[in-house]
């Protein structure tokens, strides 16, 4: 499986569905469904999913799967 990394800005967070929409320059909007193993990091430390919010700058590492990219790590950049 290929891992890709993207820098972007969170456009929307759906806490109930554990999904995040990230605006990535030149790529458009990525819709990312979190799994039980997706990590959210800030300053190299794991933080809860509810730390994510609109307009935050993030770096997203995803594994390309059949249906859609699956996030492995979301790092808060600010």
Protein Blocks (a to p, Z undefined) as FASTA:
>chain_A
ZZdddddddfbdcfknopacdddehkbpadddddfklccdeehiacdfklpcehiacddd
ddddfkbccdfbdcdfZZ
